[in-house]
Amino acid sequence: MEKKRLPVGIERFKELQIENFYYVDKTNFIKELLTGWAKVNLFTRPRRFGKSLNMSMLKDFFELGTDKEIFANLKISKETALCNEYMGKFPVISVSLKGMNGVTYEQALQMAIQIVRGEARRFQYLLDSERLTAYDKEALIALLREDMGEGVLCSSLKVLSELLKKHHGCEVILLIDEYDVPLAKAFERGYYDRMIVFIRNMFEYALKTNDSLKFAVLTGCMRISKESIFTGLNNLKVLSIAEVQFDEAFGFTDREVREMLEYYGLSDHYGEIREWYDGYQFGNVEVYCPWDVINHCDALLIDPDAQPRNYWTNTSSNEAVRRFIQESDKVMVRREIEKLVAGEAITKEVHQELTYNDMYDSIDNLWSVLFTTGYLTQRGKPVGDNFQLAIPNMEIRKIFTTQIMEYFKENVPKNGEALKEFCEALKNKNAEGVEKQLGEYLKKTISIRDTFVKKQMKENFYHGILLGILGFEDTWSVSSNKESGDGYSDIIVETDDGETGIILELKYAEDGRLDTACHEALEQIERKQYEEALRDEGVLHILKYGLAFYKKRCRVMSAADAKQQ
């Protein structure tokens, strides 16, 4: 039997059902929404957790003339009374503000005009309505114009609601997806204050003074301060990642992931998928990132040996993590980052209502941003506003360690004198001098700890530190994991005169016995004949170093030192 296709990048619910894509059934969300009803519902979730697909599902369920067959075999179809009352019974206005990403405010408004015009075109049949007056139809025509003014744009969703209610004789459902994207882009590009005013005015018309509204659903990543854009909106219900209600509506549960893996014959990969993509806690439920699970399953169906990788990170600049790492000059923050990377939890007060202007104002706000955007997740139940925060999984941990290394490399050149001493000591067979300078760097940088990852990954971290330092000598040739002799040496260096070669072999001392680890590294250099690659290049003067690490401690031993012991 032919398997259903995996819905990589599919955000339209109807397409997913008609084209026979695999679907993790989230239609109970409709029942929850109607039974836990509020006039205006704001759902905040991190990127790539199924917000847009759920919004498309709501549109397809409620909209007049909907194809009811697409829900026939799904959970919501069992709610017969609810379906009879609500399915296909309402005009639905559905817009996504994801595309409002102009470089300037004027460009962003032009994009907003295209979004509104696109939605208004769906309702051109109103121009033939006998229930609408000539003035009503002029109002619709104004929403179809390319040169729509800012005032018309601000009131556009309300006007469209009024026209639909007048024609159909029933209230309208309003869906606004990615409501905060225009604010994020405006903040990045310097027109935030103007965008705040525009969004506030549009939402006030559509959500606060709209008698034609049945209810509204908004989605976004951030919970923007009520005083900022939801002023006076007393009918707003915010459902964040901390809320128990709707905790299974976004993201995949463990059961859902197991069922998907079994369907595709990938159950053997459950452990790696759990380690890399699980670990988020929404309310009381632990969930996986759907984007990651679907993409990795797709990769495994093409190549059964495909390794887990970062799918989520490619959808963002990771600016929040970068800003967080930059705070590591403060010793307390550096220690907290190290604990997080080691898999520990940190208790912090979380402010879920922020403005973009506040996001990076303080380290306290940064903790809140990291939590709401999915770089950190909660562990256990919060006590008031105090949350136990942790890195959810290996994928996000990789984002942190990558940013740590980038920050280290950016800052290495600032200490030119120490770098020069390190390289001189290395070239002059001064193992003690190399160890001293390397130890100073380890004290200042964020280190990994031994409670979370495998030994090889720890060695990779220190490997990256050394490559960052060696990059200072731009006339040296530095090779990493180069095939040499009977294996692959960690680092091989040729100095600028081509007369001296340096072999560095790294070990992580799990037991803290640094001298023993250094000897093991030097023995490996000899056993696997790593010097052959240098000999083949005509390099006769070859230095060999064994380097051992344990947390923030290091030991450097040259081959000559080892022979004397």
Secondary structure, DSSP 8 states (H G I E B T S, - for coil): ----B--TT---HHHHHHTTB-----THHHHHHHHT--SEEEEE--TTSSHHHHHHHHHHHHBTT--GGGGTTSGGGG-HHHHHHHTT-B-EEEEEGGG---SSHHHHHHHHHHHHHHHHHTTGGGGG-SSS-HHHHHHHHHHH-TT--HHHHHHHHHHHHHHHHHHHSS-EEEEEESTTHHHHHHHHHT-HHHHHHHHHHHHIIIIIS-TTEEEEEEEESS-B-HHHH-TT-TTEEEE-TT-STTTTSSSEEHHHHHHHHHHTT-GGGHHHHHHHH--EEETTEEEE-HHHHHHHHHHHHH-TT-----SSGGGS--HHHHHHHHGGGSHHHHHHHHHHHTT--EEEE----B-TTTTTTSHHHHHHHHHHTTSSEE-S--BTTEEEEE--SHHHHHHHHHHHHHHHHHHGGG-HHHHHHHHHHHHTT-HHHHHHHHHHHHHHS----TTTS-HHHHHHHHHHHHHHHHTT-TTSEEEEEEEETTEEEEEEEE-TTSSEEEEEEEEE-TTS-HHHHHHHHHHHHHHTTTTHHHHHTT--EEEEEEEEEETTEEEEEEHHHHHH-
